[in-house]
Amino acid sequence: MSFLNIAQNRYTTKKYDPNRKIDEETVEKLKEIIRLSPSSINSQPWKFTFVSDENIKSKLSEFSYNNKQKVRDASHLVVFSMVKDVDTFENRKLNLLPEGATTYYNRVLKPKGDEQIMSWLKSQVYLSLGFFLSAAASIGIDSTPMEGISTDEYDAILEDNEYKTLFAVAIGYRDKDDSNQPSQKPKFRLDRDKVIRTIK
């Protein structure tokens, strides 16, 4: 299937088949794909937590608002987190980068202050989200990106003091009756001339 076909057919799954689980080989493939996500200056300020334990998923579902049932029924929940502060990034990540990257960080980003740096780091995690959603669709895995969660409660359950939750993605296989799939609900996007500008 071409990437265009994937883009035309991928959708945000609203209802999962709780009886279908992603096999371990495919999960490992997804882990390797997301590890290879792109980021500015290769900063990689993230951690991705794959949750299949039904007890933990159930606990997280209670703090997932309208996404509660999706979290419970999906095969896995992937939690996207970022380093909790600038000091953690600089002490744990920055020294792993090549000289050119650290020079850019220190000359261009560092003078902007912690708030701007954290905003920039957060943007890198969102880059990985798009990469992951497309990758999952390319191997037949359905997904639901979710910002509608209580990130503080997720952090308390996951107990990772160096990272803070930004959002999560439920992954698995759609229920055949999911009304949001393109075969039942045509995908809506703005017309091309509304969102694409061409300069020749």
ABEGO torsion letter per residue (X at the ends): XBAAAAAAABBBBABBBAABBBBAAAAAAAAAAAAABBBBGGAGABBBBBBABAAAAAAAAAAAEAAAAAAAABABBBBBBBBABAAAAAAAAAAABBAAAAAAAAAAAAAAEAAAAAAAAAAAAAAAAAAAAAAAAAAGBBBBBBABBBAAAAAAAAGBAABBBABBBBBEBBBAABAABAAABBBBBBBAAAABBBBX
